[in-house]
Amino acid sequence: MSKRLEEWAGAVNVMKALVFTDILDSTALRNLLGNEKMIDVCCAHFDQAKLLITRYGGYQIKTDGDSVMAVFHTATDALSFALSIHEFTGDGQVRIRAGVQVGQFQVIRNDIGGKMVNFAARLVSWPKDDWIILNDDAKKYVEDDQGSNRDVSFFSYETELKGFPGSHTLWRVQYHFQSLEINHETLATYLNNSFPGRQHANAKSVAALAQQLLNA
């Protein structure tokens, strides 16, 4: 990224939204795949993360091991990134968890520091499954931006976090899925509209059209 972080952020001390992601069960996956294949998988994941960070106007701070750290101007942008990378991580073998934290941070030599960074690291390490977790402020900002017109619900948890005294309210994000009728006609229409000029309508089955969608 050509811009320095301070230029992107607009100041040395700023209020932004920070996202940590972490590959779930990465040690087991590495043992299964071996080091060489795991490097390829991580590279595909990091490439996908970089693409999505750019899409949502964020700034990639760094990758560390199997984790991604990025900052965004708004909580909504940060959550959009987290949902998108959660839905497709860049490799089908990779599942992630993510923590979204809004707070004050300091730019330090094109990196960030401050209490919020440590808190965000606790967020992403708290869940044991592939959850997306928000702190209370991040959830409030998302609701202020989107009101009730959103595709997710939030479920609260009261918990302690190591190094941060007291009880903290965390919010798990839950997708809303719409029931769709999927058949040969709907898939063919979608593919013909999305990728004109290709011969989709002659596919003999829904499975064949679905494979064309994956290859498109």
ChimeraX commands (.cxc) that place a marker at each C-alpha (Angstrom):
marker #1 position 0.00,0.00,0.00 radius 0.5
marker #1 position 1.55,3.28,-1.09 radius 0.5
marker #1 position 0.08,5.48,1.65 radius 0.5
marker #1 position 1.62,5.54,5.07 radius 0.5
marker #1 position -0.74,4.67,7.91 radius 0.5
marker #1 position -0.62,8.16,9.42 radius 0.5
marker #1 position -1.62,9.66,6.08 radius 0.5
marker #1 position -4.49,7.19,5.70 radius 0.5
marker #1 position -5.69,7.72,9.28 radius 0.5
marker #1 position -5.37,11.50,9.16 radius 0.5
marker #1 position -3.68,11.83,12.56 radius 0.5
marker #1 position -1.43,10.08,15.05 radius 0.5
marker #1 position -4.20,9.59,17.64 radius 0.5
marker #1 position -7.50,8.59,16.06 radius 0.5
marker #1 position -10.74,6.74,16.71 radius 0.5
marker #1 position -11.02,3.87,14.23 radius 0.5
marker #1 position -12.30,0.31,13.90 radius 0.5
marker #1 position -9.75,-2.47,14.19 radius 0.5
marker #1 position -10.18,-6.05,12.97 radius 0.5
marker #1 position -8.15,-9.08,13.96 radius 0.5
marker #1 position -8.74,-12.40,12.18 radius 0.5
marker #1 position -7.33,-15.78,13.07 radius 0.5
marker #1 position -7.41,-19.11,11.25 radius 0.5
marker #1 position -9.33,-21.65,13.28 radius 0.5
marker #1 position -7.47,-24.86,14.22 radius 0.5
marker #1 position -4.45,-23.76,12.20 radius 0.5
marker #1 position -2.08,-26.19,13.94 radius 0.5
marker #1 position -4.27,-29.17,13.05 radius 0.5
marker #1 position -4.60,-27.90,9.48 radius 0.5
marker #1 position -0.83,-27.48,9.19 radius 0.5
marker #1 position -0.28,-31.02,10.47 radius 0.5
marker #1 position -2.77,-32.32,7.91 radius 0.5
marker #1 position -1.42,-30.40,4.93 radius 0.5
marker #1 position 2.26,-30.08,5.72 radius 0.5
marker #1 position 4.27,-26.87,5.85 radius 0.5
marker #1 position 4.62,-26.31,2.10 radius 0.5
marker #1 position 0.91,-26.69,1.33 radius 0.5
marker #1 position -0.02,-24.64,4.40 radius 0.5
marker #1 position 2.08,-21.76,3.08 radius 0.5
marker #1 position 0.07,-21.85,-0.17 radius 0.5
marker #1 position -3.19,-21.91,1.77 radius 0.5
marker #1 position -2.16,-18.97,3.96 radius 0.5
marker #1 position -1.02,-16.98,0.92 radius 0.5
marker #1 position -4.42,-17.51,-0.74 radius 0.5
marker #1 position -6.12,-16.40,2.47 radius 0.5
marker #1 position -3.93,-13.31,2.82 radius 0.5
marker #1 position -4.48,-12.37,-0.82 radius 0.5
marker #1 position -8.24,-12.56,-0.32 radius 0.5
marker #1 position -7.99,-10.49,2.86 radius 0.5
marker #1 position -5.93,-7.81,1.10 radius 0.5
marker #1 position -8.48,-7.61,-1.72 radius 0.5
marker #1 position -11.37,-7.20,0.72 radius 0.5
marker #1 position -9.55,-4.70,2.91 radius 0.5
marker #1 position -9.09,-2.53,-0.18 radius 0.5
marker #1 position -12.71,-3.02,-1.19 radius 0.5
marker #1 position -13.96,-1.69,2.14 radius 0.5
marker #1 position -11.52,1.21,2.30 radius 0.5
marker #1 position -9.36,-0.21,5.06 radius 0.5
marker #1 position -5.64,-0.37,5.74 radius 0.5
marker #1 position -3.80,-3.63,6.27 radius 0.5
marker #1 position -1.48,-3.25,9.23 radius 0.5
marker #1 position 0.17,-6.65,8.94 radius 0.5
marker #1 position -0.16,-10.40,8.77 radius 0.5
marker #1 position 1.31,-12.34,11.64 radius 0.5
marker #1 position 1.52,-16.12,11.46 radius 0.5
marker #1 position -2.01,-17.04,10.37 radius 0.5
marker #1 position -3.64,-13.77,11.47 radius 0.5
marker #1 position -4.62,-10.56,9.69 radius 0.5
marker #1 position -4.74,-7.13,11.34 radius 0.5
marker #1 position -6.50,-4.27,9.55 radius 0.5
marker #1 position -8.04,-0.92,10.44 radius 0.5
marker #1 position -11.10,0.78,8.95 radius 0.5
marker #1 position -12.66,4.22,9.08 radius 0.5
marker #1 position -16.02,2.93,10.36 radius 0.5
marker #1 position -17.36,-0.02,12.32 radius 0.5
marker #1 position -19.70,-0.82,9.43 radius 0.5
marker #1 position -16.78,-1.11,7.00 radius 0.5
marker #1 position -14.89,-3.26,9.49 radius 0.5
marker #1 position -17.85,-5.59,9.98 radius 0.5
marker #1 position -18.45,-5.79,6.22 radius 0.5
marker #1 position -14.85,-6.90,5.78 radius 0.5
marker #1 position -15.13,-9.43,8.61 radius 0.5
marker #1 position -18.35,-10.90,7.19 radius 0.5
marker #1 position -16.89,-11.10,3.67 radius 0.5
marker #1 position -13.62,-12.77,4.66 radius 0.5
marker #1 position -15.57,-15.10,6.95 radius 0.5
marker #1 position -17.83,-16.12,4.05 radius 0.5
marker #1 position -14.94,-16.80,1.66 radius 0.5
marker #1 position -11.50,-16.98,3.23 radius 0.5
marker #1 position -9.59,-17.51,-0.01 radius 0.5
marker #1 position -9.33,-21.29,0.48 radius 0.5
marker #1 position -12.14,-23.70,1.29 radius 0.5
marker #1 position -10.01,-25.44,3.93 radius 0.5
marker #1 position -9.69,-22.26,5.98 radius 0.5
marker #1 position -12.20,-21.16,8.63 radius 0.5
marker #1 position -11.61,-18.02,10.63 radius 0.5
marker #1 position -12.80,-16.17,13.67 radius 0.5
marker #1 position -12.66,-12.38,13.87 radius 0.5
marker #1 position -12.77,-9.61,16.45 radius 0.5
marker #1 position -13.99,-6.08,15.64 radius 0.5
marker #1 position -13.05,-3.34,18.10 radius 0.5
marker #1 position -13.77,0.41,17.94 radius 0.5
marker #1 position -11.58,2.66,20.03 radius 0.5
marker #1 position -8.66,5.07,20.21 radius 0.5
marker #1 position -5.32,4.05,18.82 radius 0.5
marker #1 position -1.93,5.59,18.20 radius 0.5
marker #1 position 0.06,5.38,14.97 radius 0.5
marker #1 position 3.59,4.21,15.73 radius 0.5
marker #1 position 6.00,3.86,12.79 radius 0.5
marker #1 position 3.32,2.66,10.37 radius 0.5
marker #1 position 1.94,0.31,13.02 radius 0.5
marker #1 position -0.62,0.89,15.74 radius 0.5
marker #1 position -0.48,0.71,19.50 radius 0.5
marker #1 position -2.59,1.43,22.53 radius 0.5
marker #1 position -5.00,-0.36,24.80 radius 0.5
marker #1 position -7.53,-1.03,22.01 radius 0.5
marker #1 position -5.02,-3.17,20.12 radius 0.5
marker #1 position -4.58,-5.47,23.10 radius 0.5
marker #1 position -8.34,-5.57,23.67 radius 0.5
marker #1 position -8.97,-6.52,20.01 radius 0.5
marker #1 position -6.45,-9.34,20.35 radius 0.5
marker #1 position -8.44,-10.63,23.33 radius 0.5
marker #1 position -11.65,-10.44,21.31 radius 0.5
marker #1 position -10.38,-12.67,18.53 radius 0.5
marker #1 position -8.86,-15.19,20.94 radius 0.5
marker #1 position -12.00,-15.47,23.08 radius 0.5
marker #1 position -14.32,-17.60,20.89 radius 0.5
marker #1 position -13.48,-21.26,20.33 radius 0.5
marker #1 position -15.41,-21.52,17.06 radius 0.5
marker #1 position -15.60,-19.49,13.84 radius 0.5
marker #1 position -17.43,-16.53,15.37 radius 0.5
marker #1 position -17.28,-12.84,14.59 radius 0.5
marker #1 position -17.19,-10.88,17.85 radius 0.5
marker #1 position -17.73,-7.13,18.34 radius 0.5
marker #1 position -17.07,-4.99,21.35 radius 0.5
marker #1 position -19.94,-2.90,22.70 radius 0.5
marker #1 position -18.89,0.31,20.94 radius 0.5
marker #1 position -18.51,-1.39,17.55 radius 0.5
marker #1 position -21.98,-2.89,17.82 radius 0.5
marker #1 position -23.50,0.50,18.74 radius 0.5
marker #1 position -21.84,2.23,15.78 radius 0.5
marker #1 position -23.05,-0.44,13.35 radius 0.5
marker #1 position -26.61,-0.08,14.67 radius 0.5
marker #1 position -26.40,3.72,14.41 radius 0.5
marker #1 position -25.29,3.40,10.77 radius 0.5
marker #1 position -27.71,0.71,9.67 radius 0.5
marker #1 position -30.65,0.85,12.08 radius 0.5
marker #1 position -32.90,-2.16,11.73 radius 0.5
marker #1 position -32.15,-2.59,8.00 radius 0.5
marker #1 position -29.31,-5.04,8.28 radius 0.5
marker #1 position -28.67,-8.67,7.40 radius 0.5
marker #1 position -27.28,-9.71,10.78 radius 0.5
marker #1 position -28.42,-10.08,14.38 radius 0.5
marker #1 position -26.34,-9.61,17.53 radius 0.5
marker #1 position -26.24,-11.88,20.58 radius 0.5
marker #1 position -24.65,-10.62,23.80 radius 0.5
marker #1 position -22.23,-12.39,26.12 radius 0.5
marker #1 position -20.91,-11.19,29.46 radius 0.5
marker #1 position -17.37,-12.37,30.01 radius 0.5
marker #1 position -14.04,-11.57,31.57 radius 0.5
marker #1 position -11.01,-10.90,29.40 radius 0.5
marker #1 position -7.49,-11.51,30.64 radius 0.5
marker #1 position -5.72,-8.27,31.49 radius 0.5
marker #1 position -8.91,-6.19,31.43 radius 0.5
marker #1 position -10.62,-6.00,34.84 radius 0.5
marker #1 position -14.34,-6.50,35.25 radius 0.5
marker #1 position -17.02,-7.99,33.04 radius 0.5
marker #1 position -17.28,-7.03,29.38 radius 0.5
marker #1 position -20.23,-7.17,26.98 radius 0.5
marker #1 position -19.29,-8.84,23.70 radius 0.5
marker #1 position -21.55,-9.36,20.71 radius 0.5
marker #1 position -21.60,-12.32,18.38 radius 0.5
marker #1 position -22.77,-11.67,14.82 radius 0.5
marker #1 position -25.35,-14.04,13.35 radius 0.5
marker #1 position -26.15,-14.07,9.64 radius 0.5
marker #1 position -29.67,-13.87,8.25 radius 0.5
marker #1 position -30.20,-16.24,5.35 radius 0.5
marker #1 position -33.06,-15.95,2.90 radius 0.5
marker #1 position -34.62,-19.11,1.55 radius 0.5
marker #1 position -34.08,-19.27,-2.20 radius 0.5
marker #1 position -35.48,-21.74,-4.69 radius 0.5
marker #1 position -32.52,-23.02,-6.68 radius 0.5
marker #1 position -33.22,-24.84,-9.91 radius 0.5
marker #1 position -31.94,-25.08,-13.46 radius 0.5
marker #1 position -33.87,-22.00,-14.58 radius 0.5
marker #1 position -32.78,-19.68,-11.75 radius 0.5
marker #1 position -29.14,-20.69,-12.05 radius 0.5
marker #1 position -29.16,-20.33,-15.84 radius 0.5
marker #1 position -30.77,-16.89,-15.58 radius 0.5
marker #1 position -28.22,-15.75,-13.01 radius 0.5
marker #1 position -25.26,-16.99,-15.05 radius 0.5
marker #1 position -26.55,-15.57,-18.32 radius 0.5
marker #1 position -27.14,-12.17,-16.71 radius 0.5
marker #1 position -23.86,-12.12,-14.83 radius 0.5
marker #1 position -21.61,-13.62,-17.49 radius 0.5
marker #1 position -23.12,-12.84,-20.92 radius 0.5
marker #1 position -21.65,-14.52,-23.93 radius 0.5
marker #1 position -21.09,-17.88,-22.26 radius 0.5
marker #1 position -23.19,-20.93,-23.09 radius 0.5
marker #1 position -24.83,-21.66,-19.76 radius 0.5
marker #1 position -28.39,-22.50,-20.80 radius 0.5
marker #1 position -27.34,-25.76,-22.46 radius 0.5
marker #1 position -25.99,-27.29,-19.27 radius 0.5
marker #1 position -27.94,-30.48,-18.53 radius 0.5
marker #1 position -28.28,-30.16,-14.75 radius 0.5
marker #1 position -28.28,-27.80,-11.82 radius 0.5
marker #1 position -25.01,-29.38,-10.70 radius 0.5
marker #1 position -23.39,-28.54,-14.05 radius 0.5
marker #1 position -24.58,-24.94,-13.81 radius 0.5
marker #1 position -23.36,-24.70,-10.23 radius 0.5
marker #1 position -19.93,-25.89,-11.35 radius 0.5
marker #1 position -19.92,-23.24,-14.08 radius 0.5
marker #1 position -20.75,-20.67,-11.40 radius 0.5
marker #1 position -17.76,-21.81,-9.35 radius 0.5
marker #1 position -15.53,-21.63,-12.44 radius 0.5
marker #1 position -16.88,-18.24,-13.64 radius 0.5
marker link #1:1,2 radius 0.2
marker link #1:2,3 radius 0.2
marker link #1:3,4 radius 0.2
marker link #1:4,5 radius 0.2
marker link #1:5,6 radius 0.2
marker link #1:6,7 radius 0.2
marker link #1:7,8 radius 0.2
marker link #1:8,9 radius 0.2
marker link #1:9,10 radius 0.2
marker link #1:10,11 radius 0.2
marker link #1:11,12 radius 0.2
marker link #1:12,13 radius 0.2
marker link #1:13,14 radius 0.2
marker link #1:14,15 radius 0.2
marker link #1:15,16 radius 0.2
marker link #1:16,17 radius 0.2
marker link #1:17,18 radius 0.2
marker link #1:18,19 radius 0.2
marker link #1:19,20 radius 0.2
marker link #1:20,21 radius 0.2
marker link #1:21,22 radius 0.2
marker link #1:22,23 radius 0.2
marker link #1:23,24 radius 0.2
marker link #1:24,25 radius 0.2
marker link #1:25,26 radius 0.2
marker link #1:26,27 radius 0.2
marker link #1:27,28 radius 0.2
marker link #1:28,29 radius 0.2
marker link #1:29,30 radius 0.2
marker link #1:30,31 radius 0.2
marker link #1:31,32 radius 0.2
marker link #1:32,33 radius 0.2
marker link #1:33,34 radius 0.2
marker link #1:34,35 radius 0.2
marker link #1:35,36 radius 0.2
marker link #1:36,37 radius 0.2
marker link #1:37,38 radius 0.2
marker link #1:38,39 radius 0.2
marker link #1:39,40 radius 0.2
marker link #1:40,41 radius 0.2
marker link #1:41,42 radius 0.2
marker link #1:42,43 radius 0.2
marker link #1:43,44 radius 0.2
marker link #1:44,45 radius 0.2
marker link #1:45,46 radius 0.2
marker link #1:46,47 radius 0.2
marker link #1:47,48 radius 0.2
marker link #1:48,49 radius 0.2
marker link #1:49,50 radius 0.2
marker link #1:50,51 radius 0.2
marker link #1:51,52 radius 0.2
marker link #1:52,53 radius 0.2
marker link #1:53,54 radius 0.2
marker link #1:54,55 radius 0.2
marker link #1:55,56 radius 0.2
marker link #1:56,57 radius 0.2
marker link #1:57,58 radius 0.2
marker link #1:58,59 radius 0.2
marker link #1:59,60 radius 0.2
marker link #1:60,61 radius 0.2
marker link #1:61,62 radius 0.2
marker link #1:62,63 radius 0.2
marker link #1:63,64 radius 0.2
marker link #1:64,65 radius 0.2
marker link #1:65,66 radius 0.2
marker link #1:66,67 radius 0.2
marker link #1:67,68 radius 0.2
marker link #1:68,69 radius 0.2
marker link #1:69,70 radius 0.2
marker link #1:70,71 radius 0.2
marker link #1:71,72 radius 0.2
marker link #1:72,73 radius 0.2
marker link #1:73,74 radius 0.2
marker link #1:74,75 radius 0.2
marker link #1:75,76 radius 0.2
marker link #1:76,77 radius 0.2
marker link #1:77,78 radius 0.2
marker link #1:78,79 radius 0.2
marker link #1:79,80 radius 0.2
marker link #1:80,81 radius 0.2
marker link #1:81,82 radius 0.2
marker link #1:82,83 radius 0.2
marker link #1:83,84 radius 0.2
marker link #1:84,85 radius 0.2
marker link #1:85,86 radius 0.2
marker link #1:86,87 radius 0.2
marker link #1:87,88 radius 0.2
marker link #1:88,89 radius 0.2
marker link #1:89,90 radius 0.2
marker link #1:90,91 radius 0.2
marker link #1:91,92 radius 0.2
marker link #1:92,93 radius 0.2
marker link #1:93,94 radius 0.2
marker link #1:94,95 radius 0.2
marker link #1:95,96 radius 0.2
marker link #1:96,97 radius 0.2
marker link #1:97,98 radius 0.2
marker link #1:98,99 radius 0.2
marker link #1:99,100 radius 0.2
marker link #1:100,101 radius 0.2
marker link #1:101,102 radius 0.2
marker link #1:102,103 radius 0.2
marker link #1:103,104 radius 0.2
marker link #1:104,105 radius 0.2
marker link #1:105,106 radius 0.2
marker link #1:106,107 radius 0.2
marker link #1:107,108 radius 0.2
marker link #1:108,109 radius 0.2
marker link #1:109,110 radius 0.2
marker link #1:110,111 radius 0.2
marker link #1:111,112 radius 0.2
marker link #1:112,113 radius 0.2
marker link #1:113,114 radius 0.2
marker link #1:114,115 radius 0.2
marker link #1:115,116 radius 0.2
marker link #1:116,117 radius 0.2
marker link #1:117,118 radius 0.2
marker link #1:118,119 radius 0.2
marker link #1:119,120 radius 0.2
marker link #1:120,121 radius 0.2
marker link #1:121,122 radius 0.2
marker link #1:122,123 radius 0.2
marker link #1:123,124 radius 0.2
marker link #1:124,125 radius 0.2
marker link #1:125,126 radius 0.2
marker link #1:126,127 radius 0.2
marker link #1:127,128 radius 0.2
marker link #1:128,129 radius 0.2
marker link #1:129,130 radius 0.2
marker link #1:130,131 radius 0.2
marker link #1:131,132 radius 0.2
marker link #1:132,133 radius 0.2
marker link #1:133,134 radius 0.2
marker link #1:134,135 radius 0.2
marker link #1:135,136 radius 0.2
marker link #1:136,137 radius 0.2
marker link #1:137,138 radius 0.2
marker link #1:138,139 radius 0.2
marker link #1:139,140 radius 0.2
marker link #1:140,141 radius 0.2
marker link #1:141,142 radius 0.2
marker link #1:142,143 radius 0.2
marker link #1:143,144 radius 0.2
marker link #1:144,145 radius 0.2
marker link #1:145,146 radius 0.2
marker link #1:146,147 radius 0.2
marker link #1:147,148 radius 0.2
marker link #1:148,149 radius 0.2
marker link #1:149,150 radius 0.2
marker link #1:150,151 radius 0.2
marker link #1:151,152 radius 0.2
marker link #1:152,153 radius 0.2
marker link #1:153,154 radius 0.2
marker link #1:154,155 radius 0.2
marker link #1:155,156 radius 0.2
marker link #1:156,157 radius 0.2
marker link #1:157,158 radius 0.2
marker link #1:158,159 radius 0.2
marker link #1:159,160 radius 0.2
marker link #1:160,161 radius 0.2
marker link #1:161,162 radius 0.2
marker link #1:162,163 radius 0.2
marker link #1:163,164 radius 0.2
marker link #1:164,165 radius 0.2
marker link #1:165,166 radius 0.2
marker link #1:166,167 radius 0.2
marker link #1:167,168 radius 0.2
marker link #1:168,169 radius 0.2
marker link #1:169,170 radius 0.2
marker link #1:170,171 radius 0.2
marker link #1:171,172 radius 0.2
marker link #1:172,173 radius 0.2
marker link #1:173,174 radius 0.2
marker link #1:174,175 radius 0.2
marker link #1:175,176 radius 0.2
marker link #1:176,177 radius 0.2
marker link #1:177,178 radius 0.2
marker link #1:178,179 radius 0.2
marker link #1:179,180 radius 0.2
marker link #1:180,181 radius 0.2
marker link #1:181,182 radius 0.2
marker link #1:182,183 radius 0.2
marker link #1:183,184 radius 0.2
marker link #1:184,185 radius 0.2
marker link #1:185,186 radius 0.2
marker link #1:186,187 radius 0.2
marker link #1:187,188 radius 0.2
marker link #1:188,189 radius 0.2
marker link #1:189,190 radius 0.2
marker link #1:190,191 radius 0.2
marker link #1:191,192 radius 0.2
marker link #1:192,193 radius 0.2
marker link #1:193,194 radius 0.2
marker link #1:194,195 radius 0.2
marker link #1:195,196 radius 0.2
marker link #1:196,197 radius 0.2
marker link #1:197,198 radius 0.2
marker link #1:198,199 radius 0.2
marker link #1:199,200 radius 0.2
marker link #1:200,201 radius 0.2
marker link #1:201,202 radius 0.2
marker link #1:202,203 radius 0.2
marker link #1:203,204 radius 0.2
marker link #1:204,205 radius 0.2
marker link #1:205,206 radius 0.2
marker link #1:206,207 radius 0.2
marker link #1:207,208 radius 0.2
marker link #1:208,209 radius 0.2
marker link #1:209,210 radius 0.2
marker link #1:210,211 radius 0.2
marker link #1:211,212 radius 0.2
marker link #1:212,213 radius 0.2
marker link #1:213,214 radius 0.2
marker link #1:214,215 radius 0.2
marker link #1:215,216 radius 0.2
view
